[in-house]
């Protein structure tokens, strides 16, 4: 299993969540976060914003579904501008259901 974490623009969260659900991936976690990329924030008029609001999506999928989910997130979150976000993929060794204590892997 793999954990996919995507940091995207907040205004794209509904597009991404809807697209993932339509593709058969309805379960996700979303977190409001703040950060900056390589550009170190943005300047609008005379105001410099060091950190910008973003939304992080976390989803765990089987190894063979990673490319489908990553592609789905890329397409549905794209605006074509700096700050569209990043996607990180990490291995998941074990998962447990809290209610039952069952191991999922």
N, C-alpha and C positions, 0 to 999 in steps of 0.2 A: 504494500500500500504506500501511497505517497500523499503528503500534505502539500496543497497548493495554497500559497498566500499571495494575494494580488492586492497591490495598493493602487487605487484608482481615484479619479475625480469623483467627489460626492454626487454630482449631478448625473453620473452614469450608473449609479448603483441599481436603480430600478430596471434599466435596460439590461444590465448584466444578470441580475437575479432572474428576470423573466426569461431571458435567453437560455440560461442554465436549466431552469425548470422545464422549459419546452424541449430541451435536449435530453431530459431524463435525470437531471441532477438537482432536485428540489432542496436538498439539505445543505445549508451553509451557515456560517457565522459571519456577522458583519460588525465591525468596530470602527467608531469614529476616531481618527488619529490625526496628528499634526506632524509635519516634517518638511524637509526641503531636499531637492535633488542636487545634481551637479551645478545647476545654475545659481545655487545658494539663495533661493527666494526670488521675489520679483519686485520691480519698482514700478509703481503706478503714479504718474505725475511726480510729486516730490516725496512720496511716501514709499519706504522700502519695507516689504514684508519678509521677514526672515523665515518664518514657517507658515505653511499653508495647510488648510484643512483638506484631508483626504479620507477615504474610507478603505479599510482593509477587509478583504473577504478571505475567509479560511474555509477550505473544503478538502475532505479526504476522499480519495478515490483509489480504485484498483490500478495497478501499474499500467495495464493496457488501455485505460481510459484517460491517462494524463494528457496525451496530445490533443484529444478531442476537447477536453475541458480548457486547456491552455489556449487553443485556437479560438474557442468560443468566447473566452474572456477578452482576448486580443481584439477580435472583430467587434464585439458589442461595447467595448469601452473606448475605442479609438475616436479621437477628435482630430488627430493630425498635428497637434500643438505640443510644445514642450510641457512636461508635467502630466502627460497621459498616464504615467505610472510604471510599475515594475511587477513582474511575476516571479515568485520564488518557488521552487519545487524541492522538497526534502523527503527523505525516507521516514516511514513510520514503522517502528519495530513492533509495537503492541498497542492495542486499544482495549479499554474496558468499559462496559456499560455500568454506570454507577448504581442504577436501581437493582440490577441482578448480580453484579459483580462478575459477570461472564466476560471472558477474554474474547475479543472479536477476531483475532487473527489465528 
